[in-house]
């Protein structure tokens, strides 16, 4: 419970920082900031190789010495991936208009730090020692929020550059503290600090590539619209789009923390020990809360535009129709995500990968043909068509998945 509270506070503070940057910078700088954060997110997925699932599984019920050996191998694993992905990160940032090596290096430091922070949270789920990192991460977000507000109020001309450099400095401090923490833990365990276990590193690559493919496709299916918008529209158009999509992105993060993650152990337990008919009942009950929240959000958006924030809506170039369409898309997608838990419970991850890949390809094709003509409206049509296809496939194949004869036959051991 303590970890969940920390994570919610961390997510809210980070989201507030992103919202301030996207809404109070000029629309051009907001577009560039949105593109930079998009590149950083992709870097985290590629360099992390979705290894957190494997690490969580390996750390359970291990002695302290074994844990420190696994962590050390994982850090070497990450460093290898960082070296591989540095050129990709630099090229992507250049493509999106980030000029100057100082900003490129700052973005790299930020990307590494954000990945390590996310990994600390994932490790804290199974090893409470890493919960200590959460207050530090929250403090970083609060400093960034304070600095951003100060610079915006004082009308600094290069606010984005200053904030990126400050973010990099704070990230460097976090990385140094993390390195010190690891050195202390390694010395206490008696493990040689500079030794390398090649077999452990090979093990991570062998046992995480499927999760990496699923994670990469999942991230692309959720963010391909932002990627193509960043590549094909002007900075001002990108800024307007990111202002809209950032609000829904916050809802999706909170959905994962509060609702989706809560169902994971329950669905897995029911799939193994109880009547499988209860799986759909559990999901439908939880989804009813999502429907209520979405309905109330649409009403709130309508009254906000009509009576409360009409002037601000015009100032920030907010389109209520775009927000409602994105909110409806989130509502549909969340049901498909709930259904994916059933597929995961019976080890049908390959089906999830296939469905996501199919919907991603269709979404990209629709977007390719519609974006030159309809701009942002074309983007909305593409992401909704992709989400509808993914959700339809999940619903159609779910009954067949639940007919799996025996839980042990699909690889789960009692």
Secondary structure, DSSP 8 states (H G I E B T S, - for coil): -HHHHHHHHHHHHHHHHHHHHHHHS-HHHHHHHHHHHHHHHHHHHHHHTTTHHHHHHHHTT--HHHHHHHHHHHHHHHHHHHHHHHHHHHHHHHHTT--SHHHHHHHHHHHHHHHHHHHHHHHHTT-GGGGHHHHHHHHHHHHHHHHHHHHHHTT-TTHHHHHHHHHHHHHHHHHHHHHHHHHHHHHHHT--TT---HHHHHHHHHHHHHHHHHHHHHHHHHHHHHHHHHHHS-HHHHHHHHHHHHHHHHHHHHHIIIIIHHHHHHHHHHHHHS-THHHHHHHHHHHHHHHHHHHHHHHHHHHIIIIISHHHHHHTT--HHHHHHHHHHHHHHHHHHHHHHHHHHTT-HHHHHHHHHHHHHHHHHHHHHHHHHHTHHHHHHHHHHHHHHHHHHHHHHHHHHHT-S-GGGGT---
